[in-house]
């Protein structure tokens, strides 16, 4: 349970941690080789702990200290991923490709759906089948096997982050070239490609495709995890919603242009440095329309926090969520805090109100939780946010970082 007393303007600097969504695929890349993989700037998050637990269960040795992960060993991997770990975190499904590529077979439970609507893995399975794997579904788990994977050209109906990562991981050990047409281009996917190149499977990006040259035996690598653009965006929005002034340090401005654009339209003063971004919030934000879109579009993971900002804007904002069928878990709790939001299909219409009011609310996923934290920081009175384990999945030292910016935040036992 997180308790927040709203009303303080956040002021100061916050150091951005390594990106969760870059660390996770990098950890699973360790399954492709018994050689040592050293990852730096790894955030201490529940999801990263789950990924470490999973690769250990599959046969890897892991040492984690001071943000540095050393992963090695696993000459022979266990080809069966514990269902509980895959159900706990969707990204665990990324072990499928590496296990089939290394061991010739794998059994991985289908990831649990979650608060973002149905989240199939059909693009993953289609791509692995195209690489020559026999893929079957039995009792809610994927059974896949292949004597070897053979590179080919695979088209993705949608530039899926996970499916692109899955096929890069599998393609790294496939024979010949694997081409993914219409790939995801999120910075975290680009980082995975750079890591695989360091490990010995060269990856090249072209206009409409990414090409990976498979390699019989991959080596180890040392790699530093890029800053978390979603964490950075969340803190910049915290500065904006409280009318304060927040600088996100060790951030990557190049990954935040869509947010910078809409924050400026909302009336915030935004300043960009080489490795920092600073936002000075307006007294009251202006209404802004936007749609989420695959990178470099407005990130769907910042849609809920941005809606929290617009909940207290002057005027009506129209938001279209194009990446997920139903990413609206933050709407109900925001209504409890006095927001005026209507959902029609995948369109949110927000009538801004002068002040939100503190309430007892429940987070249903990482980014919905972030939206509730932001709303509580700007609300009148006290808010209690349950489901805060979701926040610990994606935000390192959240309460500590917020307190350092002047927020009145307490973590309490439920
Ligand atoms: C990644 O999820 C991120 N997670 C998500 O962040 C992020 O919201 C998402 O990309 C979009 O940017 C990680 O990187 C660990 P997708 P992923 O495959 O890979 C549909 C967070 O809070 N789809 O790009 O699951 C899917 O249902 C998390 O950090 C299929 O239909 O996203 C969704 O509507 C939340 N079939 C859309 O594509 C498939 O085979 C985007 O999914 C795969 C996906």
Boltz pocket constraint, residues with backbone or C-beta under 6 A from the ligand:
constraints:
  - pocket:
      binder: B
      contacts: [[A, 20], [A, 21], [A, 24], [A, 90], [A, 91], [A, 118], [A, 119], [A, 120], [A, 121], [A, 122], [A, 123], [A, 124], [A, 125], [A, 158], [A, 159], [A, 160], [A, 161], [A, 162], [A, 163], [A, 184], [A, 300], [A, 301], [A, 323], [A, 324], [A, 325], [A, 366], [A, 367], [A, 394]]
      max_distance: 6.0
